[in-house]
């Protein structure tokens, strides 16, 4: 398997690709939707709501947390997760700049 060669792309291009990757799995989308719906919850709550195994949910939470879209606070032996509002806003702004680009050609371009 070849290297991703992320160093040849701009920071913005790499950031957009990471955001797109996190939305590339329906479990992560479901986790985010659930966190928006109930504001904060524990991994066990997500297991019950989404229906995936605890290690699977934990791995998806790790991906979301590594990207900074969610944050977690330790409460005893559990971690309570919620949306990281500041990073969510930044992600939305970045993605909207990319997605709001318009085609500037007239007619059929190919």
PDB file as gemmi writes it, atoms N, CA and C in Angstrom:
CRYST1    1.000    1.000    1.000  90.00  90.00  90.00 P 1                      
ATOM      1  N   UNK A   1       0.846  -1.175   0.000  1.00  0.00           N  
ATOM      2  CA  UNK A   1       0.000   0.000   0.000  1.00  0.00           C  
ATOM      3  C   UNK A   1       0.890   1.235   0.000  1.00  0.00           C  
ATOM      4  N   UNK A   2       0.556   2.219  -0.818  1.00  0.00           N  
ATOM      5  CA  UNK A   2       1.349   3.430  -0.924  1.00  0.00           C  
ATOM      6  C   UNK A   2       1.101   4.394   0.217  1.00  0.00           C  
ATOM      7  N   UNK A   3       1.988   5.342   0.343  1.00  0.00           N  
ATOM      8  CA  UNK A   3       1.845   6.373   1.365  1.00  0.00           C  
ATOM      9  C   UNK A   3       0.825   7.407   0.922  1.00  0.00           C  
ATOM     10  N   UNK A   4       0.194   8.060   1.881  1.00  0.00           N  
ATOM     11  CA  UNK A   4      -0.821   9.058   1.565  1.00  0.00           C  
ATOM     12  C   UNK A   4      -0.207  10.338   1.022  1.00  0.00           C  
ATOM     13  N   UNK A   5       1.090  10.572   1.324  1.00  0.00           N  
ATOM     14  CA  UNK A   5       1.806  11.775   0.877  1.00  0.00           C  
ATOM     15  C   UNK A   5       1.067  13.045   1.258  1.00  0.00           C  
ATOM     16  N   UNK A   6       0.536  13.079   2.475  1.00  0.00           N  
ATOM     17  CA  UNK A   6      -0.217  14.248   2.914  1.00  0.00           C  
ATOM     18  C   UNK A   6       0.626  15.510   2.930  1.00  0.00           C  
ATOM     19  N   UNK A   7       1.948  15.355   3.001  1.00  0.00           N  
ATOM     20  CA  UNK A   7       2.820  16.531   3.057  1.00  0.00           C  
ATOM     21  C   UNK A   7       2.829  17.331   1.753  1.00  0.00           C  
ATOM     22  N   UNK A   8       2.369  16.753   0.662  1.00  0.00           N  
ATOM     23  CA  UNK A   8       2.358  17.507  -0.604  1.00  0.00           C  
ATOM     24  C   UNK A   8       1.097  18.356  -0.748  1.00  0.00           C  
ATOM     25  N   UNK A   9       0.173  18.232   0.208  1.00  0.00           N  
ATOM     26  CA  UNK A   9      -1.069  18.994   0.164  1.00  0.00           C  
ATOM     27  C   UNK A   9      -1.054  20.086   1.226  1.00  0.00           C  
ATOM     28  N   UNK A  10      -1.877  21.088   1.038  1.00  0.00           N  
ATOM     29  CA  UNK A  10      -1.928  22.188   2.003  1.00  0.00           C  
ATOM     30  C   UNK A  10      -2.558  21.716   3.307  1.00  0.00           C  
ATOM     31  N   UNK A  11      -2.334  22.492   4.353  1.00  0.00           N  
ATOM     32  CA  UNK A  11      -2.955  22.191   5.643  1.00  0.00           C  
ATOM     33  C   UNK A  11      -4.471  22.169   5.510  1.00  0.00           C  
ATOM     34  N   UNK A  12      -5.015  23.103   4.738  1.00  0.00           N  
ATOM     35  CA  UNK A  12      -6.463  23.172   4.545  1.00  0.00           C  
ATOM     36  C   UNK A  12      -6.979  21.921   3.833  1.00  0.00           C  
ATOM     37  N   UNK A  13      -6.286  21.482   2.795  1.00  0.00           N  
ATOM     38  CA  UNK A  13      -6.698  20.280   2.080  1.00  0.00           C  
ATOM     39  C   UNK A  13      -6.666  19.055   2.994  1.00  0.00           C  
ATOM     40  N   UNK A  14      -5.645  18.946   3.809  1.00  0.00           N  
ATOM     41  CA  UNK A  14      -5.558  17.835   4.759  1.00  0.00           C  
ATOM     42  C   UNK A  14      -6.657  17.913   5.813  1.00  0.00           C  
ATOM     43  N   UNK A  15      -6.960  19.129   6.272  1.00  0.00           N  
ATOM     44  CA  UNK A  15      -8.009  19.311   7.275  1.00  0.00           C  
ATOM     45  C   UNK A  15      -9.377  18.920   6.716  1.00  0.00           C  
ATOM     46  N   UNK A  16      -9.675  19.352   5.508  1.00  0.00           N  
ATOM     47  CA  UNK A  16     -10.949  19.001   4.862  1.00  0.00           C  
ATOM     48  C   UNK A  16     -11.050  17.489   4.696  1.00  0.00           C  
ATOM     49  N   UNK A  17      -9.964  16.848   4.288  1.00  0.00           N  
ATOM     50  CA  UNK A  17      -9.962  15.398   4.108  1.00  0.00           C  
ATOM     51  C   UNK A  17     -10.219  14.674   5.433  1.00  0.00           C  
ATOM     52  N   UNK A  18      -9.652  15.170   6.529  1.00  0.00           N  
ATOM     53  CA  UNK A  18      -9.882  14.550   7.835  1.00  0.00           C  
ATOM     54  C   UNK A  18     -11.338  14.705   8.267  1.00  0.00           C  
ATOM     55  N   UNK A  19     -11.900  15.897   8.037  1.00  0.00           N  
ATOM     56  CA  UNK A  19     -13.313  16.095   8.377  1.00  0.00           C  
ATOM     57  C   UNK A  19     -14.191  15.160   7.545  1.00  0.00           C  
ATOM     58  N   UNK A  20     -13.883  15.052   6.261  1.00  0.00           N  
ATOM     59  CA  UNK A  20     -14.670  14.178   5.388  1.00  0.00           C  
ATOM     60  C   UNK A  20     -14.552  12.723   5.838  1.00  0.00           C  
ATOM     61  N   UNK A  21     -13.365  12.327   6.260  1.00  0.00           N  
ATOM     62  CA  UNK A  21     -13.159  10.949   6.717  1.00  0.00           C  
ATOM     63  C   UNK A  21     -14.016  10.644   7.941  1.00  0.00           C  
ATOM     64  N   UNK A  22     -14.102  11.585   8.867  1.00  0.00           N  
ATOM     65  CA  UNK A  22     -14.857  11.325  10.094  1.00  0.00           C  
ATOM     66  C   UNK A  22     -16.340  11.145   9.788  1.00  0.00           C  
ATOM     67  N   UNK A  23     -16.840  11.801   8.758  1.00  0.00           N  
ATOM     68  CA  UNK A  23     -18.240  11.648   8.355  1.00  0.00           C  
ATOM     69  C   UNK A  23     -18.438  10.463   7.414  1.00  0.00           C  
ATOM     70  N   UNK A  24     -17.355   9.772   7.089  1.00  0.00           N  
ATOM     71  CA  UNK A  24     -17.409   8.670   6.160  1.00  0.00           C  
ATOM     72  C   UNK A  24     -17.922   7.359   6.749  1.00  0.00           C  
ATOM     73  N   UNK A  25     -18.244   7.354   8.032  1.00  0.00           N  
ATOM     74  CA  UNK A  25     -18.781   6.138   8.642  1.00  0.00           C  
ATOM     75  C   UNK A  25     -20.097   6.466   9.338  1.00  0.00           C  
ATOM     76  N   UNK A  26     -21.152   5.738   9.026  1.00  0.00           N  
ATOM     77  CA  UNK A  26     -22.466   6.054   9.598  1.00  0.00           C  
ATOM     78  C   UNK A  26     -22.506   5.958  11.125  1.00  0.00           C  
ATOM     79  N   UNK A  27     -21.644   5.146  11.727  1.00  0.00           N  
ATOM     80  CA  UNK A  27     -21.640   5.058  13.195  1.00  0.00           C  
ATOM     81  C   UNK A  27     -21.199   6.386  13.807  1.00  0.00           C  
ATOM     82  N   UNK A  28     -20.215   7.032  13.196  1.00  0.00           N  
ATOM     83  CA  UNK A  28     -19.756   8.321  13.723  1.00  0.00           C  
ATOM     84  C   UNK A  28     -20.825   9.395  13.529  1.00  0.00           C  
ATOM     85  N   UNK A  29     -21.517   9.334  12.411  1.00  0.00           N  
ATOM     86  CA  UNK A  29     -22.623  10.274  12.180  1.00  0.00           C  
ATOM     87  C   UNK A  29     -23.703  10.046  13.238  1.00  0.00           C  
ATOM     88  N   UNK A  30     -24.032   8.787  13.506  1.00  0.00           N  
ATOM     89  CA  UNK A  30     -25.050   8.462  14.510  1.00  0.00           C  
ATOM     90  C   UNK A  30     -24.621   8.926  15.905  1.00  0.00           C  
ATOM     91  N   UNK A  31     -23.352   8.753  16.226  1.00  0.00           N  
ATOM     92  CA  UNK A  31     -22.845   9.205  17.528  1.00  0.00           C  
ATOM     93  C   UNK A  31     -22.996  10.716  17.650  1.00  0.00           C  
ATOM     94  N   UNK A  32     -22.606  11.435  16.636  1.00  0.00           N  
ATOM     95  CA  UNK A  32     -22.730  12.904  16.666  1.00  0.00           C  
ATOM     96  C   UNK A  32     -24.193  13.316  16.792  1.00  0.00           C  
ATOM     97  N   UNK A  33     -25.064  12.684  16.037  1.00  0.00           N  
ATOM     98  CA  UNK A  33     -26.488  13.010  16.128  1.00  0.00           C  
ATOM     99  C   UNK A  33     -27.016  12.767  17.532  1.00  0.00           C  
ATOM    100  N   UNK A  34     -26.608  11.673  18.133  1.00  0.00           N  
ATOM    101  CA  UNK A  34     -27.063  11.358  19.490  1.00  0.00           C  
ATOM    102  C   UNK A  34     -26.528  12.375  20.493  1.00  0.00           C  
ATOM    103  N   UNK A  35     -25.277  12.776  20.333  1.00  0.00           N  
ATOM    104  CA  UNK A  35     -24.705  13.769  21.247  1.00  0.00           C  
ATOM    105  C   UNK A  35     -25.402  15.123  21.098  1.00  0.00           C  
ATOM    106  N   UNK A  36     -25.788  15.473  19.890  1.00  0.00           N  
ATOM    107  CA  UNK A  36     -26.545  16.714  19.704  1.00  0.00           C  
ATOM    108  C   UNK A  36     -27.929  16.604  20.346  1.00  0.00           C  
ATOM    109  N   UNK A  37     -28.516  15.430  20.232  1.00  0.00           N  
ATOM    110  CA  UNK A  37     -29.872  15.235  20.736  1.00  0.00           C  
ATOM    111  C   UNK A  37     -29.927  15.289  22.261  1.00  0.00           C  
ATOM    112  N   UNK A  38     -28.974  14.685  22.925  1.00  0.00           N  
ATOM    113  CA  UNK A  38     -29.049  14.617  24.381  1.00  0.00           C  
ATOM    114  C   UNK A  38     -27.967  15.425  25.082  1.00  0.00           C  
ATOM    115  N   UNK A  39     -27.165  16.158  24.335  1.00  0.00           N  
ATOM    116  CA  UNK A  39     -26.161  17.084  24.839  1.00  0.00           C  
ATOM    117  C   UNK A  39     -24.904  16.401  25.370  1.00  0.00           C  
ATOM    118  N   UNK A  40     -25.023  15.317  26.116  1.00  0.00           N  
ATOM    119  CA  UNK A  40     -23.858  14.611  26.638  1.00  0.00           C  
ATOM    120  C   UNK A  40     -24.277  13.201  27.032  1.00  0.00           C  
ATOM    121  N   UNK A  41     -23.341  12.260  26.906  1.00  0.00           N  
ATOM    122  CA  UNK A  41     -23.679  10.897  27.334  1.00  0.00           C  
ATOM    123  C   UNK A  41     -22.419  10.073  27.508  1.00  0.00           C  
ATOM    124  N   UNK A  42     -22.620   8.885  28.012  1.00  0.00           N  
ATOM    125  CA  UNK A  42     -21.552   7.939  28.257  1.00  0.00           C  
ATOM    126  C   UNK A  42     -21.513   6.911  27.139  1.00  0.00           C  
ATOM    127  N   UNK A  43     -20.368   6.260  27.012  1.00  0.00           N  
ATOM    128  CA  UNK A  43     -20.195   5.239  25.969  1.00  0.00           C  
ATOM    129  C   UNK A  43     -21.286   4.178  26.064  1.00  0.00           C  
ATOM    130  N   UNK A  44     -21.605   3.734  27.271  1.00  0.00           N  
ATOM    131  CA  UNK A  44     -22.641   2.715  27.453  1.00  0.00           C  
ATOM    132  C   UNK A  44     -23.990   3.157  26.933  1.00  0.00           C  
ATOM    133  N   UNK A  45     -24.307   4.447  27.099  1.00  0.00           N  
ATOM    134  CA  UNK A  45     -25.561   4.982  26.567  1.00  0.00           C  
ATOM    135  C   UNK A  45     -25.575   4.891  25.040  1.00  0.00           C  
ATOM    136  N   UNK A  46     -24.428   5.189  24.434  1.00  0.00           N  
ATOM    137  CA  UNK A  46     -24.331   5.121  22.975  1.00  0.00           C  
ATOM    138  C   UNK A  46     -24.434   3.684  22.484  1.00  0.00           C  
ATOM    139  N   UNK A  47     -23.861   2.747  23.234  1.00  0.00           N  
ATOM    140  CA  UNK A  47     -23.967   1.335  22.882  1.00  0.00           C  
ATOM    141  C   UNK A  47     -25.437   0.926  22.843  1.00  0.00           C  
ATOM    142  N   UNK A  48     -26.191   1.321  23.868  1.00  0.00           N  
ATOM    143  CA  UNK A  48     -27.610   0.981  23.926  1.00  0.00           C  
ATOM    144  C   UNK A  48     -28.405   1.651  22.818  1.00  0.00           C  
ATOM    145  N   UNK A  49     -28.090   2.899  22.529  1.00  0.00           N  
ATOM    146  CA  UNK A  49     -28.857   3.670  21.547  1.00  0.00           C  
ATOM    147  C   UNK A  49     -28.538   3.252  20.110  1.00  0.00           C  
ATOM    148  N   UNK A  50     -27.268   3.049  19.817  1.00  0.00           N  
ATOM    149  CA  UNK A  50     -26.850   2.792  18.438  1.00  0.00           C  
ATOM    150  C   UNK A  50     -26.866   1.294  18.111  1.00  0.00           C  
ATOM    151  N   UNK A  51     -26.567   0.470  19.103  1.00  0.00           N  
ATOM    152  CA  UNK A  51     -26.648  -0.964  18.887  1.00  0.00           C  
ATOM    153  C   UNK A  51     -25.365  -1.625  18.431  1.00  0.00           C  
ATOM    154  N   UNK A  52     -24.255  -0.939  18.543  1.00  0.00           N  
ATOM    155  CA  UNK A  52     -22.961  -1.546  18.221  1.00  0.00           C  
ATOM    156  C   UNK A  52     -22.266  -1.948  19.511  1.00  0.00           C  
ATOM    157  N   UNK A  53     -21.275  -2.806  19.400  1.00  0.00           N  
ATOM    158  CA  UNK A  53     -20.529  -3.264  20.568  1.00  0.00           C  
ATOM    159  C   UNK A  53     -19.745  -2.118  21.203  1.00  0.00           C  
ATOM    160  N   UNK A  54     -19.513  -2.224  22.490  1.00  0.00           N  
ATOM    161  CA  UNK A  54     -18.807  -1.174  23.229  1.00  0.00           C  
ATOM    162  C   UNK A  54     -17.416  -0.873  22.644  1.00  0.00           C  
ATOM    163  N   UNK A  55     -16.603  -1.887  22.288  1.00  0.00           N  
ATOM    164  CA  UNK A  55     -15.298  -1.557  21.702  1.00  0.00           C  
ATOM    165  C   UNK A  55     -15.419  -0.798  20.379  1.00  0.00           C  
ATOM    166  N   UNK A  56     -16.441  -1.107  19.605  1.00  0.00           N  
ATOM    167  CA  UNK A  56     -16.655  -0.413  18.329  1.00  0.00           C  
ATOM    168  C   UNK A  56     -17.025   1.040  18.572  1.00  0.00           C  
ATOM    169  N   UNK A  57     -17.956   1.272  19.492  1.00  0.00           N  
ATOM    170  CA  UNK A  57     -18.343   2.646  19.837  1.00  0.00           C  
ATOM    171  C   UNK A  57     -17.126   3.403  20.372  1.00  0.00           C  
ATOM    172  N   UNK A  58     -16.345   2.758  21.232  1.00  0.00           N  
ATOM    173  CA  UNK A  58     -15.157   3.400  21.800  1.00  0.00           C  
ATOM    174  C   UNK A  58     -14.170   3.815  20.711  1.00  0.00           C  
ATOM    175  N   UNK A  59     -13.989   2.968  19.714  1.00  0.00           N  
ATOM    176  CA  UNK A  59     -13.073   3.304  18.618  1.00  0.00           C  
ATOM    177  C   UNK A  59     -13.584   4.512  17.827  1.00  0.00           C  
ATOM    178  N   UNK A  60     -14.876   4.567  17.568  1.00  0.00           N  
ATOM    179  CA  UNK A  60     -15.439   5.709  16.844  1.00  0.00           C  
ATOM    180  C   UNK A  60     -15.357   6.978  17.696  1.00  0.00           C  
ATOM    181  N   UNK A  61     -15.591   6.858  18.994  1.00  0.00           N  
ATOM    182  CA  UNK A  61     -15.443   8.011  19.900  1.00  0.00           C  
ATOM    183  C   UNK A  61     -14.005   8.518  19.882  1.00  0.00           C  
ATOM    184  N   UNK A  62     -13.062   7.597  19.849  1.00  0.00           N  
ATOM    185  CA  UNK A  62     -11.647   7.974  19.793  1.00  0.00           C  
ATOM    186  C   UNK A  62     -11.347   8.786  18.536  1.00  0.00           C  
ATOM    187  N   UNK A  63     -11.878   8.339  17.393  1.00  0.00           N  
ATOM    188  CA  UNK A  63     -11.674   9.069  16.133  1.00  0.00           C  
ATOM    189  C   UNK A  63     -12.254  10.475  16.213  1.00  0.00           C  
ATOM    190  N   UNK A  64     -13.469  10.574  16.734  1.00  0.00           N  
ATOM    191  CA  UNK A  64     -14.122  11.892  16.860  1.00  0.00           C  
ATOM    192  C   UNK A  64     -13.377  12.788  17.839  1.00  0.00           C  
ATOM    193  N   UNK A  65     -12.884  12.199  18.913  1.00  0.00           N  
ATOM    194  CA  UNK A  65     -12.155  12.972  19.922  1.00  0.00           C  
ATOM    195  C   UNK A  65     -10.795  13.415  19.389  1.00  0.00           C  
ATOM    196  N   UNK A  66     -10.098  12.522  18.674  1.00  0.00           N  
ATOM    197  CA  UNK A  66      -8.797  12.879  18.098  1.00  0.00           C  
ATOM    198  C   UNK A  66      -8.907  14.053  17.136  1.00  0.00           C  
ATOM    199  N   UNK A  67      -9.995  14.123  16.419  1.00  0.00           N  
ATOM    200  CA  UNK A  67     -10.221  15.230  15.489  1.00  0.00           C  
ATOM    201  C   UNK A  67     -10.690  16.478  16.225  1.00  0.00           C  
ATOM    202  N   UNK A  68     -11.126  16.319  17.466  1.00  0.00           N  
ATOM    203  CA  UNK A  68     -11.541  17.449  18.272  1.00  0.00           C  
ATOM    204  C   UNK A  68     -13.006  17.822  18.148  1.00  0.00           C  
ATOM    205  N   UNK A  69     -13.795  17.002  17.463  1.00  0.00           N  
ATOM    206  CA  UNK A  69     -15.211  17.334  17.314  1.00  0.00           C  
ATOM    207  C   UNK A  69     -16.008  17.035  18.575  1.00  0.00           C  
ATOM    208  N   UNK A  70     -15.494  16.122  19.406  1.00  0.00           N  
ATOM    209  CA  UNK A  70     -16.129  15.855  20.699  1.00  0.00           C  
ATOM    210  C   UNK A  70     -15.066  15.965  21.777  1.00  0.00           C  
ATOM    211  N   UNK A  71     -15.522  16.091  23.008  1.00  0.00           N  
ATOM    212  CA  UNK A  71     -14.599  16.064  24.135  1.00  0.00           C  
ATOM    213  C   UNK A  71     -15.216  15.187  25.208  1.00  0.00           C  
ATOM    214  N   UNK A  72     -14.383  14.735  26.110  1.00  0.00           N  
ATOM    215  CA  UNK A  72     -14.858  13.853  27.163  1.00  0.00           C  
ATOM    216  C   UNK A  72     -14.292  14.257  28.507  1.00  0.00           C  
ATOM    217  N   UNK A  73     -15.116  14.141  29.520  1.00  0.00           N  
ATOM    218  CA  UNK A  73     -14.667  14.413  30.879  1.00  0.00           C  
ATOM    219  C   UNK A  73     -14.827  13.132  31.689  1.00  0.00           C  
ATOM    220  N   UNK A  74     -13.798  12.842  32.462  1.00  0.00           N  
ATOM    221  CA  UNK A  74     -13.801  11.622  33.271  1.00  0.00           C  
ATOM    222  C   UNK A  74     -14.653  11.839  34.504  1.00  0.00           C  
ATOM    223  N   UNK A  75     -15.571  10.913  34.711  1.00  0.00           N  
ATOM    224  CA  UNK A  75     -16.436  10.927  35.889  1.00  0.00           C  
ATOM    225  C   UNK A  75     -16.372   9.541  36.513  1.00  0.00           C  
ATOM    226  N   UNK A  76     -15.518   9.394  37.508  1.00  0.00           N  
ATOM    227  CA  UNK A  76     -15.316   8.084  38.111  1.00  0.00           C  
ATOM    228  C   UNK A  76     -14.603   7.165  37.145  1.00  0.00           C  
ATOM    229  N   UNK A  77     -15.229   6.048  36.827  1.00  0.00           N  
ATOM    230  CA  UNK A  77     -14.633   5.106  35.881  1.00  0.00           C  
ATOM    231  C   UNK A  77     -15.194   5.275  34.472  1.00  0.00           C  
ATOM    232  N   UNK A  78     -16.023   6.279  34.256  1.00  0.00           N  
ATOM    233  CA  UNK A  78     -16.653   6.510  32.960  1.00  0.00           C  
ATOM    234  C   UNK A  78     -16.205   7.847  32.373  1.00  0.00           C  
ATOM    235  N   UNK A  79     -16.428   7.985  31.088  1.00  0.00           N  
ATOM    236  CA  UNK A  79     -16.157   9.242  30.393  1.00  0.00           C  
ATOM    237  C   UNK A  79     -17.474   9.755  29.820  1.00  0.00           C  
ATOM    238  N   UNK A  80     -17.777  11.013  30.118  1.00  0.00           N  
ATOM    239  CA  UNK A  80     -18.976  11.659  29.588  1.00  0.00           C  
ATOM    240  C   UNK A  80     -18.562  12.460  28.348  1.00  0.00           C  
ATOM    241  N   UNK A  81     -19.196  12.173  27.217  1.00  0.00           N  
ATOM    242  CA  UNK A  81     -18.840  12.808  25.948  1.00  0.00           C  
ATOM    243  C   UNK A  81     -19.862  13.866  25.563  1.00  0.00           C  
ATOM    244  N   UNK A  82     -19.355  14.917  24.901  1.00  0.00           N  
ATOM    245  CA  UNK A  82     -20.234  15.952  24.362  1.00  0.00           C  
ATOM    246  C   UNK A  82     -19.560  16.579  23.142  1.00  0.00           C  
ATOM    247  N   UNK A  83     -20.329  17.343  22.392  1.00  0.00           N  
ATOM    248  CA  UNK A  83     -19.798  18.056  21.229  1.00  0.00           C  
ATOM    249  C   UNK A  83     -18.867  19.167  21.707  1.00  0.00           C  
ATOM    250  N   UNK A  84     -17.722  19.303  21.064  1.00  0.00           N  
ATOM    251  CA  UNK A  84     -16.818  20.411  21.331  1.00  0.00           C  
ATOM    252  C   UNK A  84     -17.290  21.578  20.459  1.00  0.00           C  
ATOM    253  N   UNK A  85     -18.042  22.483  21.055  1.00  0.00           N  
ATOM    254  CA  UNK A  85     -18.720  23.549  20.300  1.00  0.00           C  
ATOM    255  C   UNK A  85     -17.751  24.405  19.490  1.00  0.00           C  
ATOM    256  N   UNK A  86     -16.632  24.756  20.063  1.00  0.00           N  
ATOM    257  CA  UNK A  86     -15.670  25.619  19.364  1.00  0.00           C  
ATOM    258  C   UNK A  86     -15.120  24.929  18.119  1.00  0.00           C  
ATOM    259  N   UNK A  87     -14.718  23.676  18.257  1.00  0.00           N  
ATOM    260  CA  UNK A  87     -14.174  22.943  17.109  1.00  0.00           C  
ATOM    261  C   UNK A  87     -15.251  22.583  16.098  1.00  0.00           C  
ATOM    262  N   UNK A  88     -16.480  22.351  16.572  1.00  0.00           N  
ATOM    263  CA  UNK A  88     -17.581  22.071  15.648  1.00  0.00           C  
ATOM    264  C   UNK A  88     -17.830  23.289  14.763  1.00  0.00           C  
ATOM    265  N   UNK A  89     -17.822  24.459  15.359  1.00  0.00           N  
ATOM    266  CA  UNK A  89     -18.028  25.701  14.599  1.00  0.00           C  
ATOM    267  C   UNK A  89     -16.909  25.899  13.579  1.00  0.00           C  
ATOM    268  N   UNK A  90     -15.677  25.646  13.997  1.00  0.00           N  
ATOM    269  CA  UNK A  90     -14.535  25.780  13.084  1.00  0.00           C  
ATOM    270  C   UNK A  90     -14.659  24.805  11.920  1.00  0.00           C  
ATOM    271  N   UNK A  91     -15.048  23.562  12.221  1.00  0.00           N  
ATOM    272  CA  UNK A  91     -15.216  22.562  11.165  1.00  0.00           C  
ATOM    273  C   UNK A  91     -16.294  23.001  10.184  1.00  0.00           C  
ATOM    274  N   UNK A  92     -17.420  23.508  10.701  1.00  0.00           N  
ATOM    275  CA  UNK A  92     -18.504  23.949   9.818  1.00  0.00           C  
ATOM    276  C   UNK A  92     -18.035  25.075   8.900  1.00  0.00           C  
ATOM    277  N   UNK A  93     -17.299  26.031   9.442  1.00  0.00           N  
ATOM    278  CA  UNK A  93     -16.802  27.148   8.633  1.00  0.00           C  
ATOM    279  C   UNK A  93     -15.861  26.651   7.538  1.00  0.00           C  
ATOM    280  N   UNK A  94     -14.963  25.744   7.900  1.00  0.00           N  
ATOM    281  CA  UNK A  94     -14.009  25.189   6.937  1.00  0.00           C  
ATOM    282  C   UNK A  94     -14.733  24.431   5.823  1.00  0.00           C  
ATOM    283  N   UNK A  95     -15.670  23.581   6.212  1.00  0.00           N  
ATOM    284  CA  UNK A  95     -16.382  22.773   5.219  1.00  0.00           C  
ATOM    285  C   UNK A  95     -17.302  23.631   4.356  1.00  0.00           C  
ATOM    286  N   UNK A  96     -17.929  24.654   4.945  1.00  0.00           N  
ATOM    287  CA  UNK A  96     -18.801  25.527   4.153  1.00  0.00           C  
ATOM    288  C   UNK A  96     -18.014  26.299   3.104  1.00  0.00           C  
ATOM    289  N   UNK A  97     -16.810  26.751   3.450  1.00  0.00           N  
ATOM    290  CA  UNK A  97     -15.974  27.432   2.454  1.00  0.00           C  
ATOM    291  C   UNK A  97     -15.696  26.507   1.271  1.00  0.00           C  
ATOM    292  N   UNK A  98     -15.435  25.255   1.568  1.00  0.00           N  
ATOM    293  CA  UNK A  98     -15.158  24.280   0.515  1.00  0.00           C  
ATOM    294  C   UNK A  98     -16.423  23.931  -0.266  1.00  0.00           C  
ATOM    295  N   UNK A  99     -17.504  23.644   0.435  1.00  0.00           N  
ATOM    296  CA  UNK A  99     -18.735  23.194  -0.216  1.00  0.00           C  
ATOM    297  C   UNK A  99     -19.497  24.306  -0.934  1.00  0.00           C  
ATOM    298  N   UNK A 100     -19.264  25.543  -0.562  1.00  0.00           N  
ATOM    299  CA  UNK A 100     -19.977  26.659  -1.184  1.00  0.00           C  
ATOM    300  C   UNK A 100     -19.290  27.171  -2.447  1.00  0.00           C  
ATOM    301  N   UNK A 101     -18.276  26.469  -2.929  1.00  0.00           N  
ATOM    302  CA  UNK A 101     -17.653  26.854  -4.182  1.00  0.00           C  
ATOM    303  C   UNK A 101     -18.641  26.613  -5.317  1.00  0.00           C  
ATOM    304  N   UNK A 102     -18.652  27.516  -6.266  1.00  0.00           N  
ATOM    305  CA  UNK A 102     -19.557  27.383  -7.398  1.00  0.00           C  
ATOM    306  C   UNK A 102     -18.769  27.129  -8.673  1.00  0.00           C  
ATOM    307  N   UNK A 103     -19.390  26.425  -9.580  1.00  0.00           N  
ATOM    308  CA  UNK A 103     -18.794  26.186 -10.887  1.00  0.00           C  
ATOM    309  C   UNK A 103     -18.897  27.482 -11.675  1.00  0.00           C  
ATOM    310  N   UNK A 104     -17.794  27.917 -12.248  1.00  0.00           N  
ATOM    311  CA  UNK A 104     -17.777  29.197 -12.930  1.00  0.00           C  
ATOM    312  C   UNK A 104     -17.827  29.089 -14.456  1.00  0.00           C  
ATOM    313  N   UNK A 105     -17.900  27.877 -14.984  1.00  0.00           N  
ATOM    314  CA  UNK A 105     -17.965  27.731 -16.437  1.00  0.00           C  
ATOM    315  C   UNK A 105     -19.387  27.884 -16.935  1.00  0.00           C  
ATOM    316  N   UNK A 106     -19.501  28.281 -18.156  1.00  0.00           N  
ATOM    317  CA  UNK A 106     -20.801  28.394 -18.793  1.00  0.00           C  
ATOM    318  C   UNK A 106     -21.044  27.160 -19.642  1.00  0.00           C  
ATOM    319  N   UNK A 107     -22.130  26.488 -19.365  1.00  0.00           N  
ATOM    320  CA  UNK A 107     -22.488  25.321 -20.157  1.00  0.00           C  
ATOM    321  C   UNK A 107     -21.701  24.094 -19.776  1.00  0.00           C  
ATOM    322  N   UNK A 108     -21.599  23.188 -20.724  1.00  0.00           N  
ATOM    323  CA  UNK A 108     -20.928  21.907 -20.508  1.00  0.00           C  
ATOM    324  C   UNK A 108     -19.424  22.120 -20.562  1.00  0.00           C  
ATOM    325  N   UNK A 109     -18.711  21.715 -19.509  1.00  0.00           N  
ATOM    326  CA  UNK A 109     -17.275  21.951 -19.440  1.00  0.00           C  
ATOM    327  C   UNK A 109     -16.444  20.751 -19.898  1.00  0.00           C  
ATOM    328  N   UNK A 110     -17.045  19.626 -20.127  1.00  0.00           N  
ATOM    329  CA  UNK A 110     -16.268  18.430 -20.510  1.00  0.00           C  
ATOM    330  C   UNK A 110     -16.686  17.923 -21.875  1.00  0.00           C  
TER     331      UNK A 110                                                      
END                                                                             
